[in-house]
């Protein structure tokens, strides 16, 4: 699940939960439910993020974001 080359970017923010998992949010689509990633999944997608980080933001390719967020396509039509 490596992060592909960004052609059409979409901004995401991430927040670490109390138990160490990561909630990933679409910044421009706040009504879309967040995706919960395990620490391993998060490291695979965002290897440049420090292990000490608690929150942050980054960009994903729109096509890749659609694979992570099942309701992303619905958000675009709204």
mmCIF file of the N, C-alpha and C atoms, coordinates in Angstrom:
data_MODEL
# 
_entry.id   MODEL 
# 
loop_
_atom_site.group_PDB 
_atom_site.id 
_atom_site.type_symbol 
_atom_site.label_atom_id 
_atom_site.label_alt_id 
_atom_site.label_comp_id 
_atom_site.label_asym_id 
_atom_site.label_entity_id 
_atom_site.label_seq_id 
_atom_site.pdbx_PDB_ins_code 
_atom_site.Cartn_x 
_atom_site.Cartn_y 
_atom_site.Cartn_z 
_atom_site.occupancy 
_atom_site.B_iso_or_equiv 
_atom_site.pdbx_formal_charge 
_atom_site.auth_seq_id 
_atom_site.auth_comp_id 
_atom_site.auth_asym_id 
_atom_site.auth_atom_id 
_atom_site.pdbx_PDB_model_num 
ATOM 1   N N  . UNK A 1 1  ? 0.838   -1.181 0.000  1.00 0.00 ? 1  UNK A N  1 
ATOM 2   C CA . UNK A 1 1  ? 0.000   0.000  0.000  1.00 0.00 ? 1  UNK A CA 1 
ATOM 3   C C  . UNK A 1 1  ? 0.881   1.243  0.000  1.00 0.00 ? 1  UNK A C  1 
ATOM 4   N N  . UNK A 1 2  ? 1.902   1.248  -0.783 1.00 0.00 ? 2  UNK A N  1 
ATOM 5   C CA . UNK A 1 2  ? 2.795   2.392  -0.853 1.00 0.00 ? 2  UNK A CA 1 
ATOM 6   C C  . UNK A 1 2  ? 2.118   3.593  -1.475 1.00 0.00 ? 2  UNK A C  1 
ATOM 7   N N  . UNK A 1 3  ? 2.457   4.778  -1.024 1.00 0.00 ? 3  UNK A N  1 
ATOM 8   C CA . UNK A 1 3  ? 1.867   6.004  -1.552 1.00 0.00 ? 3  UNK A CA 1 
ATOM 9   C C  . UNK A 1 3  ? 2.377   6.232  -2.974 1.00 0.00 ? 3  UNK A C  1 
ATOM 10  N N  . UNK A 1 4  ? 1.448   6.305  -3.952 1.00 0.00 ? 4  UNK A N  1 
ATOM 11  C CA . UNK A 1 4  ? 1.874   6.506  -5.335 1.00 0.00 ? 4  UNK A CA 1 
ATOM 12  C C  . UNK A 1 4  ? 2.257   7.961  -5.609 1.00 0.00 ? 4  UNK A C  1 
ATOM 13  N N  . UNK A 1 5  ? 2.790   8.189  -6.803 1.00 0.00 ? 5  UNK A N  1 
ATOM 14  C CA . UNK A 1 5  ? 3.122   9.528  -7.257 1.00 0.00 ? 5  UNK A CA 1 
ATOM 15  C C  . UNK A 1 5  ? 1.867   10.396 -7.224 1.00 0.00 ? 5  UNK A C  1 
ATOM 16  N N  . UNK A 1 6  ? 1.989   11.616 -6.730 1.00 0.00 ? 6  UNK A N  1 
ATOM 17  C CA . UNK A 1 6  ? 0.831   12.499 -6.607 1.00 0.00 ? 6  UNK A CA 1 
ATOM 18  C C  . UNK A 1 6  ? 0.633   13.253 -7.911 1.00 0.00 ? 6  UNK A C  1 
ATOM 19  N N  . UNK A 1 7  ? -0.467  12.945 -8.608 1.00 0.00 ? 7  UNK A N  1 
ATOM 20  C CA . UNK A 1 7  ? -0.813  13.617 -9.849 1.00 0.00 ? 7  UNK A CA 1 
ATOM 21  C C  . UNK A 1 7  ? -1.900  14.653 -9.590 1.00 0.00 ? 7  UNK A C  1 
ATOM 22  N N  . UNK A 1 8  ? -2.973  14.213 -8.951 1.00 0.00 ? 8  UNK A N  1 
ATOM 23  C CA . UNK A 1 8  ? -4.055  15.121 -8.558 1.00 0.00 ? 8  UNK A CA 1 
ATOM 24  C C  . UNK A 1 8  ? -4.138  15.068 -7.040 1.00 0.00 ? 8  UNK A C  1 
ATOM 25  N N  . UNK A 1 9  ? -3.560  16.049 -6.355 1.00 0.00 ? 9  UNK A N  1 
ATOM 26  C CA . UNK A 1 9  ? -3.474  15.958 -4.897 1.00 0.00 ? 9  UNK A CA 1 
ATOM 27  C C  . UNK A 1 9  ? -4.786  16.245 -4.172 1.00 0.00 ? 9  UNK A C  1 
ATOM 28  N N  . UNK A 1 10 ? -4.925  15.598 -3.042 1.00 0.00 ? 10 UNK A N  1 
ATOM 29  C CA . UNK A 1 10 ? -5.998  15.873 -2.102 1.00 0.00 ? 10 UNK A CA 1 
ATOM 30  C C  . UNK A 1 10 ? -5.338  15.935 -0.723 1.00 0.00 ? 10 UNK A C  1 
ATOM 31  N N  . UNK A 1 11 ? -5.702  16.948 0.060  1.00 0.00 ? 11 UNK A N  1 
ATOM 32  C CA . UNK A 1 11 ? -5.057  17.134 1.360  1.00 0.00 ? 11 UNK A CA 1 
ATOM 33  C C  . UNK A 1 11 ? -5.731  16.279 2.425  1.00 0.00 ? 11 UNK A C  1 
ATOM 34  N N  . UNK A 1 12 ? -4.909  15.647 3.247  1.00 0.00 ? 12 UNK A N  1 
ATOM 35  C CA . UNK A 1 12 ? -5.402  14.845 4.357  1.00 0.00 ? 12 UNK A CA 1 
ATOM 36  C C  . UNK A 1 12 ? -4.727  15.310 5.644  1.00 0.00 ? 12 UNK A C  1 
ATOM 37  N N  . UNK A 1 13 ? -5.427  15.106 6.741  1.00 0.00 ? 13 UNK A N  1 
ATOM 38  C CA . UNK A 1 13 ? -4.805  15.344 8.048  1.00 0.00 ? 13 UNK A CA 1 
ATOM 39  C C  . UNK A 1 13 ? -4.859  14.025 8.803  1.00 0.00 ? 13 UNK A C  1 
ATOM 40  N N  . UNK A 1 14 ? -3.897  13.826 9.696  1.00 0.00 ? 14 UNK A N  1 
ATOM 41  C CA . UNK A 1 14 ? -3.862  12.593 10.469 1.00 0.00 ? 14 UNK A CA 1 
ATOM 42  C C  . UNK A 1 14 ? -3.687  12.922 11.937 1.00 0.00 ? 14 UNK A C  1 
ATOM 43  N N  . UNK A 1 15 ? -4.337  12.108 12.766 1.00 0.00 ? 15 UNK A N  1 
ATOM 44  C CA . UNK A 1 15 ? -4.305  12.280 14.219 1.00 0.00 ? 15 UNK A CA 1 
ATOM 45  C C  . UNK A 1 15 ? -4.088  10.918 14.849 1.00 0.00 ? 15 UNK A C  1 
ATOM 46  N N  . UNK A 1 16 ? -3.108  10.837 15.736 1.00 0.00 ? 16 UNK A N  1 
ATOM 47  C CA . UNK A 1 16 ? -2.807  9.577  16.429 1.00 0.00 ? 16 UNK A CA 1 
ATOM 48  C C  . UNK A 1 16 ? -3.789  9.388  17.571 1.00 0.00 ? 16 UNK A C  1 
ATOM 49  N N  . UNK A 1 17 ? -4.337  8.182  17.688 1.00 0.00 ? 17 UNK A N  1 
ATOM 50  C CA . UNK A 1 17 ? -5.288  7.898  18.759 1.00 0.00 ? 17 UNK A CA 1 
ATOM 51  C C  . UNK A 1 17 ? -4.543  7.522  20.042 1.00 0.00 ? 17 UNK A C  1 
ATOM 52  N N  . UNK A 1 18 ? -5.261  7.387  21.105 1.00 0.00 ? 18 UNK A N  1 
ATOM 53  C CA . UNK A 1 18 ? -4.679  7.038  22.406 1.00 0.00 ? 18 UNK A CA 1 
ATOM 54  C C  . UNK A 1 18 ? -4.009  5.670  22.370 1.00 0.00 ? 18 UNK A C  1 
ATOM 55  N N  . UNK A 1 19 ? -4.557  4.765  21.571 1.00 0.00 ? 19 UNK A N  1 
ATOM 56  C CA . UNK A 1 19 ? -4.017  3.397  21.505 1.00 0.00 ? 19 UNK A CA 1 
ATOM 57  C C  . UNK A 1 19 ? -2.957  3.226  20.414 1.00 0.00 ? 19 UNK A C  1 
ATOM 58  N N  . UNK A 1 20 ? -2.586  4.318  19.725 1.00 0.00 ? 20 UNK A N  1 
ATOM 59  C CA . UNK A 1 20 ? -1.497  4.260  18.761 1.00 0.00 ? 20 UNK A CA 1 
ATOM 60  C C  . UNK A 1 20 ? -1.899  4.108  17.314 1.00 0.00 ? 20 UNK A C  1 
ATOM 61  N N  . UNK A 1 21 ? -3.193  3.965  17.044 1.00 0.00 ? 21 UNK A N  1 
ATOM 62  C CA . UNK A 1 21 ? -3.655  3.912  15.660 1.00 0.00 ? 21 UNK A CA 1 
ATOM 63  C C  . UNK A 1 21 ? -3.774  5.332  15.120 1.00 0.00 ? 21 UNK A C  1 
ATOM 64  N N  . UNK A 1 22 ? -4.033  5.475  13.830 1.00 0.00 ? 22 UNK A N  1 
ATOM 65  C CA . UNK A 1 22 ? -4.092  6.785  13.195 1.00 0.00 ? 22 UNK A CA 1 
ATOM 66  C C  . UNK A 1 22 ? -5.436  6.986  12.521 1.00 0.00 ? 22 UNK A C  1 
ATOM 67  N N  . UNK A 1 23 ? -6.069  8.140  12.760 1.00 0.00 ? 23 UNK A N  1 
ATOM 68  C CA . UNK A 1 23 ? -7.275  8.528  12.047 1.00 0.00 ? 23 UNK A CA 1 
ATOM 69  C C  . UNK A 1 23 ? -6.859  9.469  10.930 1.00 0.00 ? 23 UNK A C  1 
ATOM 70  N N  . UNK A 1 24 ? -7.287  9.168  9.723  1.00 0.00 ? 24 UNK A N  1 
ATOM 71  C CA . UNK A 1 24 ? -6.944  9.932  8.536  1.00 0.00 ? 24 UNK A CA 1 
ATOM 72  C C  . UNK A 1 24 ? -8.210  10.607 8.025  1.00 0.00 ? 24 UNK A C  1 
ATOM 73  N N  . UNK A 1 25 ? -8.169  11.937 7.851  1.00 0.00 ? 25 UNK A N  1 
ATOM 74  C CA . UNK A 1 25 ? -9.324  12.734 7.447  1.00 0.00 ? 25 UNK A CA 1 
ATOM 75  C C  . UNK A 1 25 ? -9.055  13.437 6.124  1.00 0.00 ? 25 UNK A C  1 
ATOM 76  N N  . UNK A 1 26 ? -10.094 13.582 5.310  1.00 0.00 ? 26 UNK A N  1 
ATOM 77  C CA . UNK A 1 26 ? -10.004 14.400 4.105  1.00 0.00 ? 26 UNK A CA 1 
ATOM 78  C C  . UNK A 1 26 ? -10.304 15.840 4.503  1.00 0.00 ? 26 UNK A C  1 
ATOM 79  N N  . UNK A 1 27 ? -9.381  16.745 4.276  1.00 0.00 ? 27 UNK A N  1 
ATOM 80  C CA . UNK A 1 27 ? -9.519  18.124 4.731  1.00 0.00 ? 27 UNK A CA 1 
ATOM 81  C C  . UNK A 1 27 ? -10.673 18.832 4.029  1.00 0.00 ? 27 UNK A C  1 
ATOM 82  N N  . UNK A 1 28 ? -10.801 18.665 2.729  1.00 0.00 ? 28 UNK A N  1 
ATOM 83  C CA . UNK A 1 28 ? -11.838 19.372 1.974  1.00 0.00 ? 28 UNK A CA 1 
ATOM 84  C C  . UNK A 1 28 ? -13.211 18.715 2.039  1.00 0.00 ? 28 UNK A C  1 
ATOM 85  N N  . UNK A 1 29 ? -13.290 17.544 2.663  1.00 0.00 ? 29 UNK A N  1 
ATOM 86  C CA . UNK A 1 29 ? -14.556 16.816 2.764  1.00 0.00 ? 29 UNK A CA 1 
ATOM 87  C C  . UNK A 1 29 ? -14.775 16.379 4.213  1.00 0.00 ? 29 UNK A C  1 
ATOM 88  N N  . UNK A 1 30 ? -15.113 17.317 5.098  1.00 0.00 ? 30 UNK A N  1 
ATOM 89  C CA . UNK A 1 30 ? -15.233 16.978 6.528  1.00 0.00 ? 30 UNK A CA 1 
ATOM 90  C C  . UNK A 1 30 ? -16.380 16.022 6.843  1.00 0.00 ? 30 UNK A C  1 
ATOM 91  N N  . UNK A 1 31 ? -17.350 15.888 5.951  1.00 0.00 ? 31 UNK A N  1 
ATOM 92  C CA . UNK A 1 31 ? -18.476 14.988 6.214  1.00 0.00 ? 31 UNK A CA 1 
ATOM 93  C C  . UNK A 1 31 ? -18.144 13.521 5.902  1.00 0.00 ? 31 UNK A C  1 
ATOM 94  N N  . UNK A 1 32 ? -17.007 13.282 5.250  1.00 0.00 ? 32 UNK A N  1 
ATOM 95  C CA . UNK A 1 32 ? -16.572 11.907 4.961  1.00 0.00 ? 32 UNK A CA 1 
ATOM 96  C C  . UNK A 1 32 ? -15.964 11.314 6.232  1.00 0.00 ? 32 UNK A C  1 
ATOM 97  N N  . UNK A 1 33 ? -16.389 10.108 6.568  1.00 0.00 ? 33 UNK A N  1 
ATOM 98  C CA . UNK A 1 33 ? -15.884 9.457  7.782  1.00 0.00 ? 33 UNK A CA 1 
ATOM 99  C C  . UNK A 1 33 ? -14.384 9.216  7.673  1.00 0.00 ? 33 UNK A C  1 
ATOM 100 N N  . UNK A 1 34 ? -13.665 9.368  8.779  1.00 0.00 ? 34 UNK A N  1 
ATOM 101 C CA . UNK A 1 34 ? -12.215 9.138  8.755  1.00 0.00 ? 34 UNK A CA 1 
ATOM 102 C C  . UNK A 1 34 ? -11.889 7.657  8.570  1.00 0.00 ? 34 UNK A C  1 
ATOM 103 N N  . UNK A 1 35 ? -10.690 7.415  8.101  1.00 0.00 ? 35 UNK A N  1 
ATOM 104 C CA . UNK A 1 35 ? -10.174 6.058  7.956  1.00 0.00 ? 35 UNK A CA 1 
ATOM 105 C C  . UNK A 1 35 ? -9.244  5.804  9.129  1.00 0.00 ? 35 UNK A C  1 
ATOM 106 N N  . UNK A 1 36 ? -9.367  4.631  9.745  1.00 0.00 ? 36 UNK A N  1 
ATOM 107 C CA . UNK A 1 36 ? -8.510  4.264  10.861 1.00 0.00 ? 36 UNK A CA 1 
ATOM 108 C C  . UNK A 1 36 ? -7.427  3.330  10.348 1.00 0.00 ? 36 UNK A C  1 
ATOM 109 N N  . UNK A 1 37 ? -6.155  3.737  10.538 1.00 0.00 ? 37 UNK A N  1 
ATOM 110 C CA . UNK A 1 37 ? -5.019  2.954  10.051 1.00 0.00 ? 37 UNK A CA 1 
ATOM 111 C C  . UNK A 1 37 ? -4.204  2.401  11.215 1.00 0.00 ? 37 UNK A C  1 
ATOM 112 N N  . UNK A 1 38 ? -3.732  1.198  11.045 1.00 0.00 ? 38 UNK A N  1 
ATOM 113 C CA . UNK A 1 38 ? -2.833  0.629  12.045 1.00 0.00 ? 38 UNK A CA 1 
ATOM 114 C C  . UNK A 1 38 ? -1.486  1.342  11.923 1.00 0.00 ? 38 UNK A C  1 
ATOM 115 N N  . UNK A 1 39 ? -0.641  1.253  12.941 1.00 0.00 ? 39 UNK A N  1 
ATOM 116 C CA . UNK A 1 39 ? 0.681   1.878  12.847 1.00 0.00 ? 39 UNK A CA 1 
ATOM 117 C C  . UNK A 1 39 ? 1.484   1.387  11.636 1.00 0.00 ? 39 UNK A C  1 
ATOM 118 N N  . UNK A 1 40 ? 1.376   0.099  11.305 1.00 0.00 ? 40 UNK A N  1 
ATOM 119 C CA . UNK A 1 40 ? 2.106   -0.450 10.156 1.00 0.00 ? 40 UNK A CA 1 
ATOM 120 C C  . UNK A 1 40 ? 1.575   0.123  8.840  1.00 0.00 ? 40 UNK A C  1 
ATOM 121 N N  . UNK A 1 41 ? 0.258   0.219  8.708  1.00 0.00 ? 41 UNK A N  1 
ATOM 122 C CA . UNK A 1 41 ? -0.337  0.791  7.504  1.00 0.00 ? 41 UNK A CA 1 
ATOM 123 C C  . UNK A 1 41 ? 0.066   2.257  7.354  1.00 0.00 ? 41 UNK A C  1 
ATOM 124 N N  . UNK A 1 42 ? 0.033   2.980  8.463  1.00 0.00 ? 42 UNK A N  1 
ATOM 125 C CA . UNK A 1 42 ? 0.391   4.401  8.437  1.00 0.00 ? 42 UNK A CA 1 
ATOM 126 C C  . UNK A 1 42 ? 1.849   4.576  8.008  1.00 0.00 ? 42 UNK A C  1 
ATOM 127 N N  . UNK A 1 43 ? 2.764   3.783  8.557  1.00 0.00 ? 43 UNK A N  1 
ATOM 128 C CA . UNK A 1 43 ? 4.200   3.859  8.213  1.00 0.00 ? 43 UNK A CA 1 
ATOM 129 C C  . UNK A 1 43 ? 4.425   3.574  6.729  1.00 0.00 ? 43 UNK A C  1 
ATOM 130 N N  . UNK A 1 44 ? 3.633   2.637  6.205  1.00 0.00 ? 44 UNK A N  1 
ATOM 131 C CA . UNK A 1 44 ? 3.767   2.275  4.797  1.00 0.00 ? 44 UNK A CA 1 
ATOM 132 C C  . UNK A 1 44 ? 3.355   3.437  3.882  1.00 0.00 ? 44 UNK A C  1 
ATOM 133 N N  . UNK A 1 45 ? 2.318   4.165  4.266  1.00 0.00 ? 45 UNK A N  1 
ATOM 134 C CA . UNK A 1 45 ? 1.829   5.277  3.447  1.00 0.00 ? 45 UNK A CA 1 
ATOM 135 C C  . UNK A 1 45 ? 2.618   6.556  3.701  1.00 0.00 ? 45 UNK A C  1 
ATOM 136 N N  . UNK A 1 46 ? 2.969   6.806  4.955  1.00 0.00 ? 46 UNK A N  1 
ATOM 137 C CA . UNK A 1 46 ? 3.670   8.032  5.343  1.00 0.00 ? 46 UNK A CA 1 
ATOM 138 C C  . UNK A 1 46 ? 4.993   7.714  6.055  1.00 0.00 ? 46 UNK A C  1 
ATOM 139 N N  . UNK A 1 47 ? 5.981   7.174  5.357  1.00 0.00 ? 47 UNK A N  1 
ATOM 140 C CA . UNK A 1 47 ? 7.229   6.783  6.015  1.00 0.00 ? 47 UNK A CA 1 
ATOM 141 C C  . UNK A 1 47 ? 8.047   7.972  6.520  1.00 0.00 ? 47 UNK A C  1 
ATOM 142 N N  . UNK A 1 48 ? 7.795   9.154  5.983  1.00 0.00 ? 48 UNK A N  1 
ATOM 143 C CA . UNK A 1 48 ? 8.563   10.336 6.366  1.00 0.00 ? 48 UNK A CA 1 
ATOM 144 C C  . UNK A 1 48 ? 8.094   10.978 7.674  1.00 0.00 ? 48 UNK A C  1 
ATOM 145 N N  . UNK A 1 49 ? 6.955   10.547 8.201  1.00 0.00 ? 49 UNK A N  1 
ATOM 146 C CA . UNK A 1 49 ? 6.417   11.125 9.432  1.00 0.00 ? 49 UNK A CA 1 
ATOM 147 C C  . UNK A 1 49 ? 7.168   10.551 10.638 1.00 0.00 ? 49 UNK A C  1 
ATOM 148 N N  . UNK A 1 50 ? 7.575   11.428 11.532 1.00 0.00 ? 50 UNK A N  1 
ATOM 149 C CA . UNK A 1 50 ? 8.307   11.026 12.727 1.00 0.00 ? 50 UNK A CA 1 
ATOM 150 C C  . UNK A 1 50 ? 7.456   10.127 13.627 1.00 0.00 ? 50 UNK A C  1 
ATOM 151 N N  . UNK A 1 51 ? 8.052   9.114  14.243 1.00 0.00 ? 51 UNK A N  1 
ATOM 152 C CA . UNK A 1 51 ? 7.318   8.277  15.194 1.00 0.00 ? 51 UNK A CA 1 
ATOM 153 C C  . UNK A 1 51 ? 6.808   9.060  16.403 1.00 0.00 ? 51 UNK A C  1 
ATOM 154 N N  . UNK A 1 52 ? 7.404   10.218 16.658 1.00 0.00 ? 52 UNK A N  1 
ATOM 155 C CA . UNK A 1 52 ? 6.982   11.053 17.786 1.00 0.00 ? 52 UNK A CA 1 
ATOM 156 C C  . UNK A 1 52 ? 5.778   11.936 17.450 1.00 0.00 ? 52 UNK A C  1 
ATOM 157 N N  . UNK A 1 53 ? 5.396   11.997 16.178 1.00 0.00 ? 53 UNK A N  1 
ATOM 158 C CA . UNK A 1 53 ? 4.293   12.865 15.748 1.00 0.00 ? 53 UNK A CA 1 
ATOM 159 C C  . UNK A 1 53 ? 2.970   12.415 16.358 1.00 0.00 ? 53 UNK A C  1 
ATOM 160 N N  . UNK A 1 54 ? 2.111   13.368 16.607 1.00 0.00 ? 54 UNK A N  1 
ATOM 161 C CA . UNK A 1 54 ? 0.768   13.105 17.130 1.00 0.00 ? 54 UNK A CA 1 
ATOM 162 C C  . UNK A 1 54 ? -0.301  13.519 16.125 1.00 0.00 ? 54 UNK A C  1 
ATOM 163 N N  . UNK A 1 55 ? 0.007   14.510 15.291 1.00 0.00 ? 55 UNK A N  1 
ATOM 164 C CA . UNK A 1 55 ? -0.917  14.955 14.260 1.00 0.00 ? 55 UNK A CA 1 
ATOM 165 C C  . UNK A 1 55 ? -0.135  15.659 13.171 1.00 0.00 ? 55 UNK A C  1 
ATOM 166 N N  . UNK A 1 56 ? -0.786  15.826 12.024 1.00 0.00 ? 56 UNK A N  1 
ATOM 167 C CA . UNK A 1 56 ? -0.119  16.498 10.915 1.00 0.00 ? 56 UNK A CA 1 
ATOM 168 C C  . UNK A 1 56 ? -0.986  16.472 9.677  1.00 0.00 ? 56 UNK A C  1 
ATOM 169 N N  . UNK A 1 57 ? -0.406  16.920 8.578  1.00 0.00 ? 57 UNK A N  1 
ATOM 170 C CA . UNK A 1 57 ? -1.124  16.895 7.308  1.00 0.00 ? 57 UNK A CA 1 
ATOM 171 C C  . UNK A 1 57 ? -0.160  16.523 6.190  1.00 0.00 ? 57 UNK A C  1 
ATOM 172 N N  . UNK A 1 58 ? -0.733  16.053 5.085  1.00 0.00 ? 58 UNK A N  1 
ATOM 173 C CA . UNK A 1 58 ? 0.053   15.637 3.937  1.00 0.00 ? 58 UNK A CA 1 
ATOM 174 C C  . UNK A 1 58 ? -0.883  15.611 2.742  1.00 0.00 ? 58 UNK A C  1 
ATOM 175 N N  . UNK A 1 59 ? -0.358  15.231 1.594  1.00 0.00 ? 59 UNK A N  1 
ATOM 176 C CA . UNK A 1 59 ? -1.160  15.095 0.394  1.00 0.00 ? 59 UNK A CA 1 
ATOM 177 C C  . UNK A 1 59 ? -1.112  13.659 -0.091 1.00 0.00 ? 59 UNK A C  1 
ATOM 178 N N  . UNK A 1 60 ? -2.236  13.225 -0.627 1.00 0.00 ? 60 UNK A N  1 
ATOM 179 C CA . UNK A 1 60 ? -2.323  11.927 -1.278 1.00 0.00 ? 60 UNK A CA 1 
ATOM 180 C C  . UNK A 1 60 ? -2.852  12.153 -2.685 1.00 0.00 ? 60 UNK A C  1 
ATOM 181 N N  . UNK A 1 61 ? -2.562  11.228 -3.575 1.00 0.00 ? 61 UNK A N  1 
ATOM 182 C CA . UNK A 1 61 ? -3.147  11.287 -4.897 1.00 0.00 ? 61 UNK A CA 1 
ATOM 183 C C  . UNK A 1 61 ? -4.639  10.991 -4.773 1.00 0.00 ? 61 UNK A C  1 
ATOM 184 N N  . UNK A 1 62 ? -5.449  11.691 -5.548 1.00 0.00 ? 62 UNK A N  1 
ATOM 185 C CA . UNK A 1 62 ? -6.909  11.541 -5.477 1.00 0.00 ? 62 UNK A CA 1 
ATOM 186 C C  . UNK A 1 62 ? -7.334  10.090 -5.716 1.00 0.00 ? 62 UNK A C  1 
ATOM 187 N N  . UNK A 1 63 ? -6.730  9.433  -6.680 1.00 0.00 ? 63 UNK A N  1 
ATOM 188 C CA . UNK A 1 63 ? -7.079  8.039  -6.982 1.00 0.00 ? 63 UNK A CA 1 
ATOM 189 C C  . UNK A 1 63 ? -6.743  7.130  -5.805 1.00 0.00 ? 63 UNK A C  1 
ATOM 190 N N  . UNK A 1 64 ? -5.591  7.359  -5.194 1.00 0.00 ? 64 UNK A N  1 
ATOM 191 C CA . UNK A 1 64 ? -5.200  6.560  -4.025 1.00 0.00 ? 64 UNK A CA 1 
ATOM 192 C C  . UNK A 1 64 ? -6.135  6.839  -2.851 1.00 0.00 ? 64 UNK A C  1 
ATOM 193 N N  . UNK A 1 65 ? -6.528  8.106  -2.684 1.00 0.00 ? 65 UNK A N  1 
ATOM 194 C CA . UNK A 1 65 ? -7.453  8.455  -1.597 1.00 0.00 ? 65 UNK A CA 1 
ATOM 195 C C  . UNK A 1 65 ? -8.790  7.745  -1.773 1.00 0.00 ? 65 UNK A C  1 
ATOM 196 N N  . UNK A 1 66 ? -9.217  7.573  -3.015 1.00 0.00 ? 66 UNK A N  1 
ATOM 197 C CA . UNK A 1 66 ? -10.482 6.871  -3.269 1.00 0.00 ? 66 UNK A CA 1 
ATOM 198 C C  . UNK A 1 66 ? -10.411 5.422  -2.784 1.00 0.00 ? 66 UNK A C  1 
ATOM 199 N N  . UNK A 1 67 ? -9.237  4.822  -2.871 1.00 0.00 ? 67 UNK A N  1 
ATOM 200 C CA . UNK A 1 67 ? -9.113  3.446  -2.390 1.00 0.00 ? 67 UNK A CA 1 
ATOM 201 C C  . UNK A 1 67 ? -9.157  3.373  -0.865 1.00 0.00 ? 67 UNK A C  1 
ATOM 202 N N  . UNK A 1 68 ? -8.714  4.440  -0.202 1.00 0.00 ? 68 UNK A N  1 
ATOM 203 C CA . UNK A 1 68 ? -8.734  4.459  1.260  1.00 0.00 ? 68 UNK A CA 1 
ATOM 204 C C  . UNK A 1 68 ? -10.093 4.860  1.822  1.00 0.00 ? 68 UNK A C  1 
ATOM 205 N N  . UNK A 1 69 ? -10.727 5.817  1.181  1.00 0.00 ? 69 UNK A N  1 
ATOM 206 C CA . UNK A 1 69 ? -11.996 6.339  1.668  1.00 0.00 ? 69 UNK A CA 1 
ATOM 207 C C  . UNK A 1 69 ? -13.125 5.820  0.785  1.00 0.00 ? 69 UNK A C  1 
ATOM 208 N N  . UNK A 1 70 ? -13.864 4.868  1.274  1.00 0.00 ? 70 UNK A N  1 
ATOM 209 C CA . UNK A 1 70 ? -14.935 4.256  0.480  1.00 0.00 ? 70 UNK A CA 1 
ATOM 210 C C  . UNK A 1 70 ? -15.979 5.274  0.048  1.00 0.00 ? 70 UNK A C  1 
ATOM 211 N N  . UNK A 1 71 ? -16.239 6.251  0.883  1.00 0.00 ? 71 UNK A N  1 
ATOM 212 C CA . UNK A 1 71 ? -17.275 7.228  0.553  1.00 0.00 ? 71 UNK A CA 1 
ATOM 213 C C  . UNK A 1 71 ? -16.709 8.483  -0.108 1.00 0.00 ? 71 UNK A C  1 
ATOM 214 N N  . UNK A 1 72 ? -15.449 8.452  -0.538 1.00 0.00 ? 72 UNK A N  1 
ATOM 215 C CA . UNK A 1 72 ? -14.830 9.616  -1.157 1.00 0.00 ? 72 UNK A CA 1 
ATOM 216 C C  . UNK A 1 72 ? -15.546 10.014 -2.447 1.00 0.00 ? 72 UNK A C  1 
ATOM 217 N N  . UNK A 1 73 ? -15.933 9.034  -3.248 1.00 0.00 ? 73 UNK A N  1 
ATOM 218 C CA . UNK A 1 73 ? -16.633 9.321  -4.502 1.00 0.00 ? 73 UNK A CA 1 
ATOM 219 C C  . UNK A 1 73 ? -17.962 10.000 -4.228 1.00 0.00 ? 73 UNK A C  1 
ATOM 220 N N  . UNK A 1 74 ? -18.656 9.593  -3.176 1.00 0.00 ? 74 UNK A N  1 
ATOM 221 C CA . UNK A 1 74 ? -19.929 10.209 -2.814 1.00 0.00 ? 74 UNK A CA 1 
ATOM 222 C C  . UNK A 1 74 ? -19.728 11.665 -2.404 1.00 0.00 ? 74 UNK A C  1 
ATOM 223 N N  . UNK A 1 75 ? -18.623 11.945 -1.747 1.00 0.00 ? 75 UNK A N  1 
ATOM 224 C CA . UNK A 1 75 ? -18.337 13.314 -1.280 1.00 0.00 ? 75 UNK A CA 1 
ATOM 225 C C  . UNK A 1 75 ? -18.112 14.250 -2.456 1.00 0.00 ? 75 UNK A C  1 
ATOM 226 N N  . UNK A 1 76 ? -17.526 13.763 -3.540 1.00 0.00 ? 76 UNK A N  1 
ATOM 227 C CA . UNK A 1 76 ? -17.274 14.606 -4.690 1.00 0.00 ? 76 UNK A CA 1 
ATOM 228 C C  . UNK A 1 76 ? -18.565 14.991 -5.394 1.00 0.00 ? 76 UNK A C  1 
ATOM 229 N N  . UNK A 1 77 ? -19.538 14.123 -5.391 1.00 0.00 ? 77 UNK A N  1 
ATOM 230 C CA . UNK A 1 77 ? -20.787 14.423 -6.063 1.00 0.00 ? 77 UNK A CA 1 
ATOM 231 C C  . UNK A 1 77 ? -21.706 15.315 -5.235 1.00 0.00 ? 77 UNK A C  1 
ATOM 232 N N  . UNK A 1 78 ? -21.413 15.460 -3.955 1.00 0.00 ? 78 UNK A N  1 
ATOM 233 C CA . UNK A 1 78 ? -22.249 16.304 -3.076 1.00 0.00 ? 78 UNK A CA 1 
ATOM 234 C C  . UNK A 1 78 ? -21.900 17.771 -3.230 1.00 0.00 ? 78 UNK A C  1 
# 
